[in-house]
Amino acid sequence: MTTTVRLPLRVEQALATYCVEAKRTKSEVIVELLEQRFMGTQTGRTPYELAQEAGFIGCVGGNSAGKPPGGGTKERVTAAIRKKHSR
């Protein structure tokens, strides 16, 4: 069955970008999302888990102590001030 849907430009652009990155057609993506919505085949993942998978939550690479290479912000600022005002 053919159905026509008008999408806001931002949604259409996001869909197109996703389809290129995922190497999937718009139809495949739309059908999958509609099936999830209406057939109850939700992923079961929480918004937190989805954000973590997408890379929005988590640690940016650092050393084993959990600090970025070269010390933390406080240490870098202190070193920069000392360097600027040293005699």
Secondary structure, DSSP 8 states (H G I E B T S, - for coil): --------HHHHHHHHHHHHHHT--HHHHHHHHHHHHHH-------HHHHHHHTTSSS-----TTSS-TT--HHHHHHHHHHHHH--
